[in-house]
Amino acid sequence: MRRISYAQTVIGTDEHLADLVLQYATVLARAGSADTVVVPGRVADGPVESVSLLVGPASQITSWSDAEPFDVDVSDAVADLERRIASATGGSHADEIGPGAIDEFDDLA
């Protein structure tokens, strides 16, 4: 499982899905845009539910791995984020942007 810290809340979700959320946030930040995404996630010890995240230039999202498994089908959410990333990048650079790729903030000004 991967933990996402967002707006003072920690959400547990799938590793790949969390990476895609960060990748999409990076794409949107570079475009100066924002969007809302919905991902399956667990807050604390609660049930898995749909969690809405507003991602964009002002997003303050952090993510880290956790040894706990996240055994939930996330294929629809993964497909949705991959489609959004491909649409926002024209499909040409979606695989090149990953966590840590936005370390240089000069290009956001």
C-alpha positions, -999 to 999 in steps of 0.1 A, spaced: 0 0 0 10 36 -5 0 64 18 -9 98 4 -9 128 27 -34 154 14 -50 183 32 -40 170 67 -55 136 59 -36 104 52 -51 80 27 -40 45 20 -43 33 -16 -27 12 -43 10 18 -50 6 23 -88 -25 45 -83 -7 68 -58 22 72 -83 -4 81 -110 -20 107 -87 14 124 -82 22 121 -119 -11 138 -128 -5 165 -102 28 172 -119 13 173 -154 -14 197 -141 11 219 -123 32 223 -154 1 233 -173 -11 257 -146 -43 237 -143 -62 217 -117 -87 188 -117 -105 166 -92 -98 129 -93 -116 101 -73 -95 72 -60 -104 42 -38 -87 48 -5 -88 40 32 -85 67 59 -71 54 92 -87 20 99 -119 29 81 -134 11 51 -123 16 16 -143 44 0 -141 69 -28 -118 98 -20 -119 130 -40 -86 149 -44 -82 183 -60 -48 182 -78 -30 210 -95 -3 237 -91 -11 244 -54 -14 207 -44 7 197 -14 7 160 -17 33 136 -2 34 98 -6 53 70 10 52 32 9 37 11 36 41 -27 41 4 -32 45 -13 -46 14 -41 -28 -4 -61 -56 -19 -87 -36 -38 -94 -36 -75 -83 -2 -87 -83 -9 -124 -110 17 -132 -92 44 -113 -59 35 -129 -74 36 -164 -91 70 -156 -59 86 -144 -38 71 -173 -64 85 -197 -63 120 -181 -25 120 -181 -24 110 -218 -50 136 -227 -32 164 -208 2 155 -223 -10 146 -258 1 111 -250 37 119 -257 54 123 -223 31 104 -198 58 78 -190 86 104 -185 70 122 -156 73 104 -123 76 112 -86 105 136 -81 103 150 -116 90 184 -105 121 191 -83 129 221 -106 102 247 -99 117 274 -122 96 261 -151 63 268 -132 68 306 -130 
